C-alpha cells in the first residue's frame, strides 16, 4: 500500500531538492554555472565548460540545466 501524502508535512529543504543550474554570462562577460537554490556554482572559461560542470553536478538529468536569458551573478 503506498504511503499517504501529508499536506502538513514540511517542504523538503533546499539541500534535499534535486540540483538544477542556470548557465550564462556575468556582467563582466565570464561564463557562470549557478545552482538555482544558491548552494553552489562556478566561473568558467567557456560556455561548454560551464555546461559540462552543470550537467555532471546534476547527474545529466533532462531539464536540470538551462541557459539564462539575463546576466547572472555568483552570490557569496
N, CA, C and O atoms as a Tinker XYZ file with bonds, in Angstrom:
   304  protein
     1  N      0.847000   -1.174000    0.000000    73     2
     2  CA     0.000000    0.000000    0.000000    64     1     3
     3  C      0.893000    1.238000    0.000000    63     2     4     5
     4  O      1.772000    1.341000    0.856000    81     3
     5  N      0.704000    2.192000   -0.934000    73     3     6
     6  CA     1.579000    3.370000   -0.995000    64     5     7
     7  C      1.345000    4.270000    0.210000    63     6     8     9
     8  O      0.244000    4.310000    0.759000    81     7
     9  N      2.395000    4.999000    0.622000    73     7    10
    10  CA     2.243000    5.917000    1.749000    64     9    11
    11  C      1.297000    7.055000    1.387000    63    10    12    13
    12  O      1.254000    7.485000    0.235000    81    11
    13  N      0.545000    7.539000    2.359000    73    11    14
    14  CA    -0.366000    8.643000    2.105000    64    13    15
    15  C      0.401000    9.965000    2.134000    63    14    16    17
    16  O      1.433000   10.081000    2.794000    81    15
    17  N     -0.107000   10.940000    1.423000    73    15    18
    18  CA     0.518000   12.263000    1.397000    64    17    19
    19  C      0.015000   13.067000    2.586000    63    18    20    21
    20  O     -1.180000   13.063000    2.881000    81    19
    21  N      0.903000   13.741000    3.253000    73    19    22
    22  CA     0.554000   14.560000    4.404000    64    21    23
    23  C      0.712000   16.021000    4.020000    63    22    24    25
    24  O      1.836000   16.492000    3.850000    81    23
    25  N     -0.384000   16.744000    3.881000    73    23    26
    26  CA    -0.341000   18.151000    3.459000    64    25    27
    27  C      0.319000   19.032000    4.505000    63    26    28    29
    28  O      0.730000   20.150000    4.194000    81    27
    29  N      0.432000   18.550000    5.749000    73    27    30
    30  CA     1.045000   19.356000    6.797000    64    29    31
    31  C      2.543000   19.096000    6.921000    63    30    32    33
    32  O      3.224000   19.758000    7.705000    81    31
    33  N      3.060000   18.137000    6.154000    73    31    34
    34  CA     4.491000   17.827000    6.215000    64    33    35
    35  C      5.287000   19.004000    5.670000    63    34    36    37
    36  O      4.869000   19.635000    4.699000    81    35
    37  N      6.437000   19.311000    6.287000    73    35    38
    38  CA     7.253000   20.436000    5.796000    64    37    39
    39  C      7.807000   20.139000    4.405000    63    38    40    41
    40  O      8.046000   18.986000    4.046000    81    39
    41  N      8.001000   21.186000    3.645000    73    39    42
    42  CA     8.597000   21.056000    2.318000    64    41    43
    43  C     10.048000   20.622000    2.467000    63    42    44    45
    44  O     10.686000   20.935000    3.472000    81    43
    45  N     10.577000   19.905000    1.478000    73    43    46
    46  CA    11.981000   19.493000    1.556000    64    45    47
    47  C     12.896000   20.715000    1.636000    63    46    48    49
    48  O     12.618000   21.749000    1.029000    81    47
    49  N     13.975000   20.589000    2.381000    73    47    50
    50  CA    14.940000   21.685000    2.459000    64    49    51
    51  C     15.663000   21.803000    1.128000    63    50    52    53
    52  O     15.738000   20.821000    0.391000    81    51
    53  N     16.207000   22.988000    0.792000    73    51    54
    54  CA    16.905000   23.151000   -0.479000    64    53    55
    55  C     18.024000   22.129000   -0.665000    63    54    56    57
    56  O     18.301000   21.729000   -1.796000    81    55
    57  N     18.667000   21.701000    0.405000    73    55    58
    58  CA    19.760000   20.744000    0.285000    64    57    59
    59  C     19.255000   19.391000   -0.200000    63    58    60    61
    60  O     20.034000   18.605000   -0.739000    81    59
    61  N     17.963000   19.101000   -0.019000    73    59    62
    62  CA    17.411000   17.811000   -0.430000    64    61    63
    63  C     16.744000   17.862000   -1.797000    63    62    64    65
    64  O     16.441000   16.817000   -2.372000    81    63
    65  N     16.511000   19.050000   -2.322000    73    63    66
    66  CA    15.901000   19.171000   -3.635000    64    65    67
    67  C     16.928000   18.807000   -4.699000    63    66    68    69
    68  O     18.124000   19.012000   -4.494000    81    67
    69  N     16.485000   18.275000   -5.825000    73    67    70
    70  CA    17.437000   17.941000   -6.893000    64    69    71
    71  C     18.160000   19.196000   -7.374000    63    70    72    73
    72  O     17.557000   20.262000   -7.502000    81    71
    73  N     19.435000   19.060000   -7.634000    73    71    74
    74  CA    20.210000   20.191000   -8.128000    64    73    75
    75  C     19.745000   20.594000   -9.522000    63    74    76    77
    76  O     19.412000   19.746000  -10.350000    81    75
    77  N     19.729000   21.887000   -9.763000    73    75    78
    78  CA    19.430000   22.448000  -11.077000    64    77    79
    79  C     20.316000   23.679000  -11.247000    63    78    80    81
    80  O     20.595000   24.384000  -10.277000    81    79
    81  N     20.750000   23.933000  -12.452000    73    79    82
    82  CA    21.685000   25.025000  -12.721000    64    81    83
    83  C     21.198000   25.925000  -13.840000    63    82    84    85
    84  O     20.525000   25.487000  -14.773000    81    83
    85  N     21.557000   27.197000  -13.722000    73    83    86
    86  CA    21.445000   28.161000  -14.811000    64    85    87
    87  C     22.857000   28.424000  -15.308000    63    86    88    89
    88  O     23.781000   28.591000  -14.512000    81    87
    89  N     23.020000   28.460000  -16.607000    73    87    90
    90  CA    24.320000   28.767000  -17.215000    64    89    91
    91  C     24.148000   30.033000  -18.047000    63    90    92    93
    92  O     23.208000   30.154000  -18.833000    81    91
    93  N     25.064000   30.965000  -17.860000    73    91    94
    94  CA    25.009000   32.210000  -18.617000    64    93    95
    95  C     26.224000   33.062000  -18.332000    63    94    96    97
    96  O     27.171000   32.616000  -17.685000    81    95
    97  N     26.194000   34.285000  -18.813000    73    95    98
    98  CA    27.320000   35.205000  -18.645000    64    97    99
    99  C     27.067000   36.169000  -17.493000    63    98   100   101
   100  O     25.936000   36.559000  -17.204000    81    99
   101  N     28.169000   36.532000  -16.851000    73    99   102
   102  CA    28.109000   37.569000  -15.816000    64   101   103
   103  C     28.167000   38.930000  -16.503000    63   102   104   105
   104  O     28.387000   39.013000  -17.711000    81   103
   105  N     27.970000   39.992000  -15.731000    73   103   106
   106  CA    28.071000   41.352000  -16.275000    64   105   107
   107  C     29.476000   41.623000  -16.815000    63   106   108   109
   108  O     29.657000   42.452000  -17.708000    81   107
   109  N     30.469000   40.916000  -16.267000    73   107   110
   110  CA    31.862000   41.083000  -16.717000    64   109   111
   111  C     32.192000   40.218000  -17.924000    63   110   112   113
   112  O     33.296000   40.312000  -18.459000    81   111
   113  N     31.260000   39.375000  -18.365000    73   111   114
   114  CA    31.483000   38.537000  -19.544000    64   113   115
   115  C     31.983000   37.135000  -19.246000    63   114   116   117
   116  O     32.249000   36.377000  -20.178000    81   115
   117  N     32.120000   36.763000  -17.974000    73   115   118
   118  CA    32.547000   35.401000  -17.629000    64   117   119
   119  C     31.374000   34.435000  -17.754000    63   118   120   121
   120  O     30.220000   34.824000  -17.580000    81   119
   121  N     31.675000   33.182000  -18.056000    73   119   122
   122  CA    30.636000   32.153000  -18.083000    64   121   123
   123  C     30.446000   31.621000  -16.671000    63   122   124   125
   124  O     31.416000   31.286000  -15.992000    81   123
   125  N     29.187000   31.542000  -16.229000    73   123   126
   126  CA    28.860000   31.062000  -14.893000    64   125   127
   127  C     27.904000   29.879000  -14.979000    63   126   128   129
   128  O     27.080000   29.789000  -15.889000    81   127
   129  N     28.032000   28.982000  -14.019000    73   127   130
   130  CA    27.034000   27.946000  -13.763000    64   129   131
   131  C     26.594000   28.197000  -12.328000    63   130   132   133
   132  O     27.403000   28.097000  -11.406000    81   131
   133  N     25.320000   28.523000  -12.130000    73   131   134
   134  CA    24.809000   28.909000  -10.816000    64   133   135
   135  C     23.705000   27.939000  -10.414000    63   134   136   137
   136  O     22.720000   27.774000  -11.133000    81   135
   137  N     23.877000   27.301000   -9.260000    73   135   138
   138  CA    22.873000   26.378000   -8.748000    64   137   139
   139  C     21.654000   27.187000   -8.328000    63   138   140   141
   140  O     21.799000   28.204000   -7.649000    81   139
   141  N     20.465000   26.760000   -8.714000    73   139   142
   142  CA    19.265000   27.567000   -8.544000    64   141   143
   143  C     18.841000   27.767000   -7.090000    63   142   144   145
   144  O     18.070000   28.684000   -6.806000    81   143
   145  N     19.315000   26.946000   -6.171000    73   143   146
   146  CA    18.981000   27.119000   -4.757000    64   145   147
   147  C     20.072000   27.887000   -4.016000    63   146   148   149
   148  O     20.017000   28.025000   -2.794000    81   147
   149  N     21.061000   28.387000   -4.756000    73   147   150
   150  CA    22.123000   29.179000   -4.154000    64   149   151
   151  C     23.152000   28.355000   -3.403000    63   150   152   153
   152  O     23.870000   28.887000   -2.557000    81   151
   153  N     23.235000   27.074000   -3.697000    73   151   154
   154  CA    24.145000   26.200000   -2.962000    64   153   155
   155  C     25.511000   26.039000   -3.613000    63   154   156   157
   156  O     26.422000   25.501000   -2.985000    81   155
   157  N     25.679000   26.484000   -4.842000    73   155   158
   158  CA    26.983000   26.310000   -5.483000    64   157   159
   159  C     27.015000   26.949000   -6.848000    63   158   160   161
   160  O     26.043000   27.546000   -7.311000    81   159
   161  N     28.148000   26.808000   -7.469000    73   159   162
   162  CA    28.321000   27.352000   -8.809000    64   161   163
   163  C     29.788000   27.599000   -9.078000    63   162   164   165
   164  O     30.646000   27.273000   -8.258000    81   163
   165  N     30.069000   28.173000  -10.225000    73   163   166
   166  CA    31.449000   28.436000  -10.567000    64   165   167
   167  C     31.585000   29.344000  -11.765000    63   166   168   169
   168  O     30.615000   29.640000  -12.462000    81   167
   169  N     32.817000   29.782000  -11.990000    73   167   170
   170  CA    33.188000   30.640000  -13.114000    64   169   171
   171  C     33.991000   29.790000  -14.085000    63   170   172   173
   172  O     34.872000   29.036000  -13.673000    81   171
   173  N     33.685000   29.910000  -15.392000    73   171   174
   174  CA    34.312000   29.045000  -16.393000    64   173   175
   175  C     34.804000   29.849000  -17.584000    63   174   176   177
   176  O     34.317000   30.946000  -17.860000    81   175
   177  N     35.777000   29.285000  -18.283000    73   175   178
   178  CA    36.346000   29.959000  -19.455000    64   177   179
   179  C     35.399000   29.954000  -20.639000    63   178   180   181
   180  O     35.362000   30.915000  -21.408000    81   179
   181  N     34.632000   28.882000  -20.796000    73   179   182
   182  CA    33.750000   28.764000  -21.955000    64   181   183
   183  C     32.358000   28.307000  -21.521000    63   182   184   185
   184  O     32.169000   27.788000  -20.421000    81   183
   185  N     31.404000   28.511000  -22.404000    73   183   186
   186  CA    30.045000   28.024000  -22.161000    64   185   187
   187  C     30.062000   26.504000  -22.065000    63   186   188   189
   188  O     29.381000   25.920000  -21.223000    81   187
   189  N     30.830000   25.878000  -22.916000    73   187   190
   190  CA    30.919000   24.412000  -22.914000    64   189   191
   191  C     31.399000   23.898000  -21.559000    63   190   192   193
   192  O     30.854000   22.925000  -21.037000    81   191
   193  N     32.417000   24.545000  -20.988000    73   191   194
   194  CA    32.925000   24.132000  -19.675000    64   193   195
   195  C     31.851000   24.283000  -18.597000    63   194   196   197
   196  O     31.700000   23.408000  -17.745000    81   195
   197  N     31.109000   25.387000  -18.632000    73   195   198
   198  CA    30.045000   25.616000  -17.648000    64   197   199
   199  C     28.940000   24.577000  -17.797000    63   198   200   201
   200  O     28.443000   24.052000  -16.801000    81   199
   201  N     28.554000   24.278000  -19.027000    73   199   202
   202  CA    27.522000   23.271000  -19.267000    64   201   203
   203  C     27.982000   21.884000  -18.828000    63   202   204   205
   204  O     27.207000   21.121000  -18.251000    81   203
   205  N     29.237000   21.564000  -19.101000    73   203   206
   206  CA    29.788000   20.259000  -18.703000    64   205   207
   207  C     29.751000   20.105000  -17.184000    63   206   208   209
   208  O     29.346000   19.060000  -16.675000    81   207
   209  N     30.169000   21.136000  -16.462000    73   207   210
   210  CA    30.149000   21.105000  -14.997000    64   209   211
   211  C     28.722000   20.926000  -14.482000    63   210   212   213
   212  O     28.460000   20.058000  -13.650000    81   211
   213  N     27.806000   21.752000  -14.981000    73   211   214
   214  CA    26.426000   21.704000  -14.509000    64   213   215
   215  C     25.783000   20.352000  -14.800000    63   214   216   217
   216  O     25.064000   19.814000  -13.958000    81   215
   217  N     26.033000   19.807000  -15.972000    73   215   218
   218  CA    25.480000   18.502000  -16.326000    64   217   219
   219  C     26.029000   17.413000  -15.406000    63   218   220   221
   220  O     25.282000   16.542000  -14.960000    81   219
   221  N     27.317000   17.456000  -15.125000    73   219   222
   222  CA    27.919000   16.464000  -14.239000    64   221   223
   223  C     27.358000   16.571000  -12.821000    63   222   224   225
   224  O     27.112000   15.554000  -12.172000    81   223
   225  N     27.157000   17.797000  -12.341000    73   223   226
   226  CA    26.639000   18.009000  -10.989000    64   225   227
   227  C     25.194000   17.539000  -10.841000    63   226   228   229
   228  O     24.781000   17.165000   -9.743000    81   227
   229  N     24.432000   17.553000  -11.909000    73   227   230
   230  CA    23.022000   17.172000  -11.850000    64   229   231
   231  C     22.776000   15.734000  -12.301000    63   230   232   233
   232  O     21.628000   15.319000  -12.454000    81   231
   233  N     23.838000   14.984000  -12.510000    73   231   234
   234  CA    23.668000   13.604000  -12.960000    64   233   235
   235  C     23.103000   13.513000  -14.364000    63   234   236   237
   236  O     22.495000   12.509000  -14.735000    81   235
   237  N     23.306000   14.565000  -15.144000    73   235   238
   238  CA    22.840000   14.647000  -16.527000    64   237   239
   239  C     21.325000   14.426000  -16.655000    63   238   240   241
   240  O     20.849000   13.858000  -17.637000    81   239
   241  N     20.583000   14.886000  -15.643000    73   239   242
   242  CA    19.120000   14.786000  -15.685000    64   241   243
   243  C     18.568000   15.718000  -16.763000    63   242   244   245
   244  O     19.039000   16.846000  -16.903000    81   243
   245  N     17.584000   15.263000  -17.518000    73   243   246
   246  CA    16.955000   16.146000  -18.505000    64   245   247
   247  C     16.331000   17.361000  -17.807000    63   246   248   249
   248  O     15.752000   17.229000  -16.729000    81   247
   249  N     16.446000   18.505000  -18.403000    73   247   250
   250  CA    15.857000   19.757000  -17.897000    64   249   251
   251  C     16.472000   20.265000  -16.602000    63   250   252   253
   252  O     15.906000   21.169000  -15.988000    81   251
   253  N     17.603000   19.727000  -16.160000    73   251   254
   254  CA    18.238000   20.196000  -14.923000    64   253   255
   255  C     19.169000   21.377000  -15.174000    63   254   256   257
   256  O     19.554000   22.071000  -14.233000    81   255
   257  N     19.533000   21.613000  -16.430000    73   255   258
   258  CA    20.433000   22.720000  -16.778000    64   257   259
   259  C     19.742000   23.567000  -17.838000    63   258   260   261
   260  O     19.275000   23.059000  -18.857000    81   259
   261  N     19.686000   24.874000  -17.574000    73   259   262
   262  CA    19.063000   25.801000  -18.515000    64   261   263
   263  C     20.012000   26.954000  -18.807000    63   262   264   265
   264  O     20.830000   27.326000  -17.966000    81   263
   265  N     19.896000   27.510000  -19.996000    73   263   266
   266  CA    20.642000   28.717000  -20.336000    64   265   267
   267  C     19.856000   29.917000  -19.858000    63   266   268   269
   268  O     18.647000   30.003000  -20.078000    81   267
   269  N     20.535000   30.845000  -19.204000    73   267   270
   270  CA    19.886000   32.043000  -18.660000    64   269   271
   271  C     19.625000   33.047000  -19.774000    63   270   272   273
   272  O     20.410000   33.161000  -20.715000    81   271
   273  N     18.529000   33.765000  -19.663000    73   271   274
   274  CA    18.207000   34.807000  -20.649000    64   273   275
   275  C     18.680000   36.180000  -20.175000    63   274   276   277
   276  O     18.618000   37.152000  -20.928000    81   275
   277  N     19.153000   36.263000  -18.927000    73   275   278
   278  CA    19.671000   37.511000  -18.378000    64   277   279
   279  C     21.061000   37.253000  -17.807000    63   278   280   281
   280  O     21.499000   36.105000  -17.724000    81   279
   281  N     21.758000   38.323000  -17.413000    73   279   282
   282  CA    23.079000   38.147000  -16.812000    64   281   283
   283  C     22.934000   37.476000  -15.459000    63   282   284   285
   284  O     21.921000   37.629000  -14.776000    81   283
   285  N     23.968000   36.728000  -15.083000    73   283   286
   286  CA    23.985000   36.003000  -13.817000    64   285   287
   287  C     25.056000   36.577000  -12.906000    63   286   288   289
   288  O     25.947000   37.301000  -13.350000    81   287
   289  N     24.958000   36.246000  -11.632000    73   287   290
   290  CA    25.969000   36.654000  -10.653000    64   289   291
   291  C     26.101000   35.541000   -9.618000    63   290   292   293
   292  O     25.124000   34.873000   -9.283000    81   291
   293  N     27.307000   35.353000   -9.124000    73   291   294
   294  CA    27.536000   34.441000   -8.001000    64   293   295
   295  C     27.353000   35.241000   -6.733000    63   294   296   297
   296  O     27.929000   36.319000   -6.589000    81   295
   297  N     26.571000   34.737000   -5.830000    73   295   298
   298  CA    26.312000   35.431000   -4.564000    64   297   299
   299  C     27.086000   34.714000   -3.466000    63   298   300   301
   300  O     26.943000   33.504000   -3.291000    81   299
   301  N     27.917000   35.468000   -2.716000    73   299   302
   302  CA    28.711000   34.824000   -1.654000    64   301   303
   303  C     27.861000   34.334000   -0.501000    63   302   304
   304  O     28.388000   33.775000    0.461000    81   303
